[in-house]
Amino acid sequence: MTSSSSPFPFAADWWHPAPGLTWQWHLSEPPVDTSVEAEVYDIDLFDNDASVVETLHDQGRKVICYISVGSREDWRPDADQFPPDVLGKDYDGWPGEKWLDIRRIDLLAPIIRLRLDLCKAKGFDAVEPDNLQIYDNDTGFPISYADQLAYAHWLADEAHARGLAIGLKNAADMVADSLPFFDFAITEDCFVQGWCSQVLPFIAARKPVFAAEYTDTGVDFRAACTWGRLHNINFIQKHRILTAFRITCP
């Protein structure tokens, strides 16, 4: 399942990261601090131009492109392109966001494809598709797990067609079904919430898990680091608002 509307030819290959890579996650309060020592940066698509990606590449780093694929953020430059039919309930806790009806790939495809095209044009190596775990949320739509899995598979095909790796964001119950087509995983609070073991199939498949714990949960971050070293998962600790602030394992 590939895109026929992309200006980029179908890619035969893409970045295949391996476990053990260090990482930085900086989505808020730009500009991105490119001096942080990390092999992989995860940064926002719209807040960063190609020169930021080029700078990081010149430093030998890989760069992941953050986009939301399950919510419409009203401050994005393409927010007015989402048709009313796909806009659901407000995303509690995140003002300005509404859930999307991911069953309607026919309506979402033109918007998401343009975002992926922009990731590719700016030189990113991979995509973080946020808010993919959606079927068990109060979206306003009767979205099933099968709908979520189908959307995830479509996203992976579209990313790979552009030579972009793509990761599973949270959605631990989708690990087994999505492992064949996702290239890495990103987790939030998996240690403090007790579900990190569910993403270990990625490590067994020689695909990395980029794990973040937050400072507002009371997590025992040293214990998370100890567990991570045993399982080849690289933990960082971040504020809930993802600025340049980062704590790494001792």
Helices and strands as residue ranges (DSSP letters): E 23-26, E 40-44, H 50-58, E 62-68, E 71-73, G 79-81, G 84-86, E 87-90, E 97-100, H 105-121, E 126-130, H 145-161, E 165-169, G 172-174, H 175-178, E 184-188, H 190-193, G 196-199, H 200-204, E 209-214, H 221-231, E 234-238, E 247-248
